[in-house]
């Protein structure tokens, strides 16, 4: 399996709110969360448990650092 390593630098330009946003990011504990693997073709497939409840995070198997993931994700949301 091929792997890539990326480095991200947070550049926040929210005018007078920049300092507050940076404080929020700095305050986030360094916990990890599981996200969908970008190479998983079935990441968004519907999976239900035996009672019919939809399991939305079954394919979220890639652990990422929340502190690094949050700014990148927000940036992607803004630019999409």
C-alpha positions as CSV (number, residue, x, y, z in Angstrom):
1,X,0.0,0.0,0.0
2,X,1.3,3.4,-0.9
3,X,1.3,6.1,1.7
4,X,1.7,9.9,1.6
5,X,2.6,12.3,4.2
6,X,1.3,15.9,4.3
7,X,2.1,18.9,6.4
8,X,-0.5,21.5,6.9
9,X,-0.1,25.0,8.1
10,X,-3.1,26.8,9.5
11,X,-3.6,30.2,7.9
12,X,-6.7,31.9,9.4
13,X,-7.9,35.2,8.0
14,X,-11.0,36.1,9.8
15,X,-10.1,39.7,10.4
16,X,-10.8,40.6,14.0
17,X,-11.9,37.0,14.8
18,X,-8.5,35.4,13.8
19,X,-7.2,35.4,17.4
20,X,-10.4,33.8,18.7
21,X,-10.3,31.0,16.0
22,X,-6.6,30.3,16.8
23,X,-7.5,30.1,20.5
24,X,-10.2,27.5,19.8
25,X,-7.9,25.4,17.7
26,X,-5.1,25.6,20.3
27,X,-7.6,24.5,23.0
28,X,-8.7,21.4,21.2
29,X,-7.3,18.3,23.0
30,X,-5.1,16.1,20.8
31,X,-7.6,13.3,20.6
32,X,-8.0,11.2,17.5
33,X,-11.2,10.5,15.6
34,X,-11.9,7.9,12.9
35,X,-12.6,9.3,9.4
36,X,-13.4,7.7,6.1
37,X,-10.4,6.5,4.1
38,X,-10.1,8.4,0.8
39,X,-9.3,5.2,-1.0
40,X,-12.3,3.3,0.3
41,X,-14.8,2.8,-2.5
42,X,-17.4,1.6,-0.1
43,X,-17.1,4.4,2.5
44,X,-20.5,5.8,1.8
45,X,-22.3,2.5,1.3
46,X,-25.4,2.1,3.4
47,X,-24.9,-0.4,6.3
48,X,-27.7,-1.3,8.7
49,X,-27.7,-3.2,12.0
50,X,-30.0,-6.1,12.6
51,X,-32.8,-3.7,13.8
52,X,-32.5,-1.6,10.5
53,X,-30.7,1.3,12.1
54,X,-28.3,3.1,9.7
55,X,-24.7,2.8,10.8
56,X,-23.2,5.9,9.3
57,X,-19.6,5.5,10.6
58,X,-19.0,1.8,10.0
59,X,-16.4,2.6,7.3
60,X,-14.7,5.4,9.3
61,X,-11.5,3.4,10.1
62,X,-8.7,5.9,9.5
63,X,-7.6,7.5,12.8
64,X,-6.6,11.2,12.5
65,X,-5.6,13.8,15.0
66,X,-8.7,16.1,15.5
67,X,-6.5,19.2,16.0
68,X,-5.0,18.7,12.5
69,X,-8.1,17.4,10.8
70,X,-10.5,20.2,11.8
71,X,-8.8,23.2,10.1
72,X,-8.2,21.3,6.9
73,X,-11.8,20.1,6.8
74,X,-13.2,23.5,7.4
75,X,-11.0,24.9,4.6
76,X,-12.3,22.2,2.2
77,X,-15.9,23.1,3.1
78,X,-15.3,26.8,2.5
79,X,-13.6,26.2,-0.9
80,X,-16.0,23.6,-2.3
